[in-house]
Amino acid sequence: MSGNRVEELESRVEELEASLSGLTDELMETKARLAELEDESSDEYIEAGVGAVTDDGTEESSANEEANPDEDDSTDDSSADDIIVA
């Protein structure tokens, strides 16, 4: 009777190991796809003119902001700085 129980447990362990292996593969694929999507979205932000964020989490300011720190962007009438989001 105990031999049958051992075989059942070994079978169950094999099933669980196979499930774990499959889930690990899915997790790795999901992480890779997420990294691709994050790269794509960060490229879109840069193209839209959003400042880049450094490794320490602070945002880098643009050259225009550094050159004219006192200039108020809301009063600028030039349309060159307007960002159109489609």
ChimeraX commands (.cxc) that place a marker at each C-alpha (Angstrom):
marker #1 position 0.00,0.00,0.00 radius 0.5
marker #1 position 2.82,2.43,0.81 radius 0.5
marker #1 position 4.46,1.69,-2.58 radius 0.5
marker #1 position 1.33,2.97,-4.35 radius 0.5
marker #1 position 1.36,6.15,-2.26 radius 0.5
marker #1 position 5.01,6.79,-3.13 radius 0.5
marker #1 position 4.25,6.38,-6.84 radius 0.5
marker #1 position 1.33,8.81,-6.55 radius 0.5
marker #1 position 3.52,11.36,-4.79 radius 0.5
marker #1 position 6.31,10.97,-7.36 radius 0.5
marker #1 position 3.78,11.42,-10.15 radius 0.5
marker #1 position 2.39,14.53,-8.49 radius 0.5
marker #1 position 5.92,15.95,-8.02 radius 0.5
marker #1 position 6.60,15.42,-11.75 radius 0.5
marker #1 position 3.35,17.23,-12.65 radius 0.5
marker #1 position 4.22,20.13,-10.36 radius 0.5
marker #1 position 7.76,20.36,-11.76 radius 0.5
marker #1 position 6.36,20.47,-15.31 radius 0.5
marker #1 position 3.88,23.19,-14.29 radius 0.5
marker #1 position 6.64,25.18,-12.62 radius 0.5
marker #1 position 8.84,24.89,-15.70 radius 0.5
marker #1 position 6.01,26.05,-17.97 radius 0.5
marker #1 position 5.16,28.98,-15.71 radius 0.5
marker #1 position 8.83,29.98,-15.52 radius 0.5
marker #1 position 9.05,30.00,-19.32 radius 0.5
marker #1 position 5.90,32.14,-19.54 radius 0.5
marker #1 position 7.27,34.54,-16.93 radius 0.5
marker #1 position 10.53,34.97,-18.83 radius 0.5
marker #1 position 8.65,35.62,-22.10 radius 0.5
marker #1 position 6.39,38.14,-20.36 radius 0.5
marker #1 position 9.36,39.95,-18.82 radius 0.5
marker #1 position 11.08,40.14,-22.22 radius 0.5
marker #1 position 7.92,41.51,-23.86 radius 0.5
marker #1 position 7.46,44.03,-21.05 radius 0.5
marker #1 position 11.04,45.24,-21.51 radius 0.5
marker #1 position 10.38,45.68,-25.25 radius 0.5
marker #1 position 7.21,47.67,-24.55 radius 0.5
marker #1 position 8.99,49.85,-22.00 radius 0.5
marker #1 position 11.75,50.59,-24.52 radius 0.5
marker #1 position 9.16,51.49,-27.16 radius 0.5
marker #1 position 7.23,53.75,-24.79 radius 0.5
marker #1 position 10.36,55.55,-23.58 radius 0.5
marker #1 position 11.27,56.25,-27.21 radius 0.5
marker #1 position 7.80,57.73,-27.75 radius 0.5
marker #1 position 8.20,60.03,-24.72 radius 0.5
marker #1 position 11.55,61.26,-25.95 radius 0.5
marker #1 position 10.11,61.92,-29.42 radius 0.5
marker #1 position 7.24,63.85,-27.84 radius 0.5
marker #1 position 9.67,66.16,-26.07 radius 0.5
marker #1 position 9.30,64.84,-22.55 radius 0.5
marker #1 position 12.54,65.18,-20.59 radius 0.5
marker #1 position 14.63,62.11,-20.00 radius 0.5
marker #1 position 14.82,60.62,-16.52 radius 0.5
marker #1 position 18.25,59.76,-15.17 radius 0.5
marker #1 position 19.14,56.55,-13.33 radius 0.5
marker #1 position 18.65,58.24,-9.96 radius 0.5
marker #1 position 15.07,59.19,-10.88 radius 0.5
marker #1 position 15.60,62.90,-11.46 radius 0.5
marker #1 position 14.45,64.52,-14.68 radius 0.5
marker #1 position 16.99,66.15,-16.94 radius 0.5
marker #1 position 16.00,69.60,-18.12 radius 0.5
marker #1 position 16.24,70.60,-21.75 radius 0.5
marker #1 position 18.90,72.94,-23.13 radius 0.5
marker #1 position 16.24,75.64,-23.66 radius 0.5
marker #1 position 15.20,75.52,-20.00 radius 0.5
marker #1 position 18.82,75.74,-18.86 radius 0.5
marker #1 position 19.54,78.68,-21.18 radius 0.5
marker #1 position 16.40,80.61,-20.12 radius 0.5
marker #1 position 15.41,79.50,-16.60 radius 0.5
marker #1 position 13.32,82.64,-15.92 radius 0.5
marker #1 position 11.34,82.47,-19.14 radius 0.5
marker #1 position 7.67,81.54,-18.69 radius 0.5
marker #1 position 6.64,79.02,-21.35 radius 0.5
marker #1 position 2.95,79.86,-20.98 radius 0.5
marker #1 position 3.47,83.36,-22.39 radius 0.5
marker #1 position 5.50,82.18,-25.39 radius 0.5
marker #1 position 3.51,82.82,-28.58 radius 0.5
marker #1 position 5.73,80.77,-30.90 radius 0.5
marker #1 position 4.14,77.65,-32.26 radius 0.5
marker #1 position 7.50,75.88,-32.64 radius 0.5
marker #1 position 7.34,74.61,-29.06 radius 0.5
marker #1 position 3.77,73.32,-29.31 radius 0.5
marker #1 position 3.43,69.57,-29.00 radius 0.5
marker #1 position 0.61,67.96,-30.91 radius 0.5
marker #1 position -0.46,64.53,-29.68 radius 0.5
marker #1 position -2.45,62.47,-32.12 radius 0.5
marker link #1:1,2 radius 0.2
marker link #1:2,3 radius 0.2
marker link #1:3,4 radius 0.2
marker link #1:4,5 radius 0.2
marker link #1:5,6 radius 0.2
marker link #1:6,7 radius 0.2
marker link #1:7,8 radius 0.2
marker link #1:8,9 radius 0.2
marker link #1:9,10 radius 0.2
marker link #1:10,11 radius 0.2
marker link #1:11,12 radius 0.2
marker link #1:12,13 radius 0.2
marker link #1:13,14 radius 0.2
marker link #1:14,15 radius 0.2
marker link #1:15,16 radius 0.2
marker link #1:16,17 radius 0.2
marker link #1:17,18 radius 0.2
marker link #1:18,19 radius 0.2
marker link #1:19,20 radius 0.2
marker link #1:20,21 radius 0.2
marker link #1:21,22 radius 0.2
marker link #1:22,23 radius 0.2
marker link #1:23,24 radius 0.2
marker link #1:24,25 radius 0.2
marker link #1:25,26 radius 0.2
marker link #1:26,27 radius 0.2
marker link #1:27,28 radius 0.2
marker link #1:28,29 radius 0.2
marker link #1:29,30 radius 0.2
marker link #1:30,31 radius 0.2
marker link #1:31,32 radius 0.2
marker link #1:32,33 radius 0.2
marker link #1:33,34 radius 0.2
marker link #1:34,35 radius 0.2
marker link #1:35,36 radius 0.2
marker link #1:36,37 radius 0.2
marker link #1:37,38 radius 0.2
marker link #1:38,39 radius 0.2
marker link #1:39,40 radius 0.2
marker link #1:40,41 radius 0.2
marker link #1:41,42 radius 0.2
marker link #1:42,43 radius 0.2
marker link #1:43,44 radius 0.2
marker link #1:44,45 radius 0.2
marker link #1:45,46 radius 0.2
marker link #1:46,47 radius 0.2
marker link #1:47,48 radius 0.2
marker link #1:48,49 radius 0.2
marker link #1:49,50 radius 0.2
marker link #1:50,51 radius 0.2
marker link #1:51,52 radius 0.2
marker link #1:52,53 radius 0.2
marker link #1:53,54 radius 0.2
marker link #1:54,55 radius 0.2
marker link #1:55,56 radius 0.2
marker link #1:56,57 radius 0.2
marker link #1:57,58 radius 0.2
marker link #1:58,59 radius 0.2
marker link #1:59,60 radius 0.2
marker link #1:60,61 radius 0.2
marker link #1:61,62 radius 0.2
marker link #1:62,63 radius 0.2
marker link #1:63,64 radius 0.2
marker link #1:64,65 radius 0.2
marker link #1:65,66 radius 0.2
marker link #1:66,67 radius 0.2
marker link #1:67,68 radius 0.2
marker link #1:68,69 radius 0.2
marker link #1:69,70 radius 0.2
marker link #1:70,71 radius 0.2
marker link #1:71,72 radius 0.2
marker link #1:72,73 radius 0.2
marker link #1:73,74 radius 0.2
marker link #1:74,75 radius 0.2
marker link #1:75,76 radius 0.2
marker link #1:76,77 radius 0.2
marker link #1:77,78 radius 0.2
marker link #1:78,79 radius 0.2
marker link #1:79,80 radius 0.2
marker link #1:80,81 radius 0.2
marker link #1:81,82 radius 0.2
marker link #1:82,83 radius 0.2
marker link #1:83,84 radius 0.2
marker link #1:84,85 radius 0.2
marker link #1:85,86 radius 0.2
view
